[in-house]
Amino acid sequence: PKIFQYQIFSKARRLQKTIVLPEGNDKRVVRAAAELASRDLCKVIVMGNEAAVKALAQQSCADVSKVKIIDSANSPDTQRYADLLYETRKAKGMTEEKALDLVKND
């Protein structure tokens, strides 16, 4: 229903939470990140090689100009991002190793 969607989008715009997406090598993730950012629903960070993410975006006709791209291979914060991912998803079976692999995935 449109009213429900409007309420959720309005709340998201008001709160401006940050979403970190570790799968920057996935075209669907890049498109979703661009869509979220273009609708100004949240701040979006995509983990991955910047050139590769931008190439995927171009292939998908997605505008990632409002998306922050962090190259996890060169970021000093890679372990911190992996720890956050693990803490957030451990109840759903995430392991520390898998979190680190997802964050480092190019």
N, C-alpha and C positions, 0 to 999 in steps of 0.2 A: 504493500500500500504506500502511496505517495506521501501521506502525512507522516507515517512512521519513518520513512527514509529522510524526509525533511527534518524531523526532530533529531535524528542521529547525526546528520550532516551538520546541522546548526550547533549541536553540542561539540562535535569534533572541531569545528572551526573556532569555537570559543575557547576550548581547552588547549589547542595546538600542541598535542603530545608529539613525541618523536618516535618514529618507527625505524628500526634498523633491520634491513633485509640482507641476510648474508649470501644469498644466491645470486650474485651479480652476473653470473654467466648464463642465467636462464632468461630467455626472451620474454616469457610471461611475467616474470618478476620485474623486469625493466619496464615493461608496458604498464604494469600495475603501479609502480613507483611514480611514473610520469603522470598517470591519471590522478593519483592521490595528491600529488604536488600541484597539478594544474587546477584542481578543484579547491585548493588551499585547505584541505581537510586536516593536514598534519605536516610536520617536518619529516622528510624522508631521507634516510641515509642508506645507500646501497654499498655493500662491500664487494670489491672486485677491482680488477685492472681497469683503470679509467678509460683507456683507449678501447678496450673490448666492450665495456658497458656502453660507451657512446656509439660504437659500431652497431651493436644490437639495437640501440634506440633508433638509429638512422634506418636500419633495415625494417623496423617496425613503424616508422613514421611517428615516433614518440619523442616528445620534447622533454629532455632531462635537464634543462637549464636551471630549474628550481630544485633539483635533486642533488644532495651532497654525495659525492662518490669518494669513498675511502679505499685506497689500494692497500689491502690487508697485508700484502707481501712486504710492503715498505713502511707500514705504520708501527710506531712504537707502542701503540695501544692495543695491538692485536690480542694479547693475552687477556687484557681487561674486557674486551668485547666478548671473547670466548667465555670468560667467567660469568659475565652477565647473561649470556645466552643459556649457559648451563643452569644457572640459578633459576632462571625464568621457566625453563622447560624440563627440569629434572623429574618432576612429578609425572611427566608424560613419556619418560624413558630416555631422555637425553643423557648422554654420558659426557664427561669432560673431554674425552678424546674426539667424539663426534662433533661437539661444539667447536673445538679448535679446528677440526677439518673443515667444517662449514664456513667458519670465519676466514680461513686461509684460502679457501677454494677460489681459484681464478677461472 
